[in-house]
Amino acid sequence: MRIAFLTVACCLVLSDCGGPQTSQANNAQANISDSRDENQAAASSLQARVSAGDAAKVMHERHEAMEGLGKAMKALHRQLESGKPDIDAVRQQTATMATTAPRIPGLFPAGTGPDAGKTRAKPQIWTEHDLFLRRAKDFEIAAQAIDAAARAGDLNKVMASHDGVDKACKACHDPFRAPEH
């Protein structure tokens, strides 16, 4: 009797989903949604609230990404300050920056601020999210520029682009990152 009831209940739930035709329509809609403007997607990622259980996971992922950026910047500084920078080592660091930069807005969904756990992320990330998104985009542009110079093997351009990356980091860190304790 229970099995029959569960079978009927499952059929009713599935029929409410609309079957394969609706699934295809939903997939098509998802594809359309995926093609929306990057800034809208980033803004909605900031506004979307994660569950308490997911917050710790997102915060850990964010920490690891930011740690990776910091390590890449330090390694890049060492290379550029050496007498003879190794272009392959430079490329490795700029590639890390260029691949991480576009992920930054998505690493800060609502519910992952100081109220969710230990983080250096200030509440201003969420209260001033338009400014945060602009600063993240500025860093992304700077990271792409230095990476393009490194991939081209142009150490002079890498050196010239390096200042822009440093400024983009500072422009975001000053208003949105708390000091380390």
N, C-alpha and C positions, 0 to 999 in steps of 0.2 A: 504494500500500500504506500509506504514512504517513497519507494523508488518511483512509482507511478506519479506521485505528487511532485517529486523533484523533477521528473522528466517534463511534466506539464509546465512547471514553473520555469524551467530552463527554456522551453520552447517559447513561452510568453515573453521572457526577457529578450531572447534572440529576435523574435519577431518585432519587438519594439526597436531594435537596432536598425531594421530596414533591410537586412540581408546584404548580399554581395553588391547589389547596385548602389546602395547607400554607402557601403564601405569604399567603393571606387570613387563615389562623389566626395566622400570625406578625404580620401587620399588626394584627389585633384585639388580640393580646397586647401589641404595642407601644403601642397606644392605652390599654390598661389600665395599662401601666407608666407612661405619661406622666401619668396622673392621680394618681399616688402623692403622698404628703405632700411639700410643698416642702422641709422639713428633711431628709427622707430623700434626696431628689434632690440637695440641696446637699452632704450628707455623702458620698454616693457619688461626687460629682464631685471632692471632695477626695481620696478614697481611690483613685480610678481613676488609674492611672499612664499618662502620655503617653510616646510614643516620643521618643527623643533628637531626632529630626528635627522632631517637632511641638512640642517644648518651646520652641524659639526662637520659633516662630510664636505660641504661647500667651503667652509672656512679652512679646513685642512688643505683642500685643493688650491684655494687662493694663496695660502701661506707658501705652499710648495712652488707655485708659479712665481710668486714675488721673490722667493729665495733664489729661484733659478735665474730670474732677471738680475738680481743683485750680484750673483756669482758671475754671470756673463759680463756684466759691466766691469767688475773688478778685474776679470781676466783680460778683457779688452783694454782697460787702462794699462795693465802691466805690459801687454804687447806693444801698445802705442808709445809707451815711455821707454821701451827697450831700444837699444841701438839699431836693431834690425828686426822689425816686426815680422812674424811668420804669417803670411797671408792666409794659410789654411786655418791656423788658430783663430785669426781675426774673423774669417768667414763663419767658423763654428759659433762664435759668440754672437755675431750679428744675426745669424740665422735663428738662434734662440730668441733674440729680442723681437725679430720680425714675426715669428710664429706665435709668440706669447702675446704680443701687443693687442691683436684684435680680440683676444679672449677676455681682456680685462673687464669690460663692462658686465659681461655675463658672470663674472666671479663675485659680483657684489649684489645679489638679489636681496630684497627686503627680508628682514628676519635674520641677517647675518652680521649685524652690527654689534657694538659693545654690550648690548642687552642680551645677546645670545651666547656670549662667552668671551674668552681672552682674544683680543684683536687690537691691532693698532689703527684699524679703520675708524675714522671719526664719524659721528652721526651726520655731519654735513654732506657726506656722500649721498645720503638719501634725501636730505632736506634741500640740497642744492644740486640735484641730479643732472640738470641741464649743463651746469658748469662742469661737473665731473665728467660728463660724456664728452664735452668739448676738449677737456684736458686729456682724456684718454685717447681721443682721436688725434690730437696733436702729437702725442707720444707715438701712436701707430704710424703716422706719417713720417716722423723723424726716424723711427726704427726701420721703416721700409727704405728710406733714403740711404741710410748708412749700410744697410744690407745690400742694396743695389750696387753701391760703390765697392763694397767688399767682393761681391760676386764678379764684378768687372775687373777686379785686381787693382783698383786705383787707390793706393794707400793715401795719396794726397787728398782725395775726396773723402775717404774714410776719416782722416784727421779733421777735415773741414766740417764734416757732418757730425762728428763726435760732440761738439759743443751744443748743437741743436738737440741731441738726445739728452745730454745732461740738463739743459734748460727745461726740456719737456718733463723730465722726471721731477725736478725741483718744483715746477709749476703745479704739479699734482700733489706732491708730497706735502708741501707747505700748508695748504688748506685742508687736506683730506687724510693725512697720516699723523697719528699721535707719536710723540717721542717714545723711544724705547726706554723701558724701566729696568 
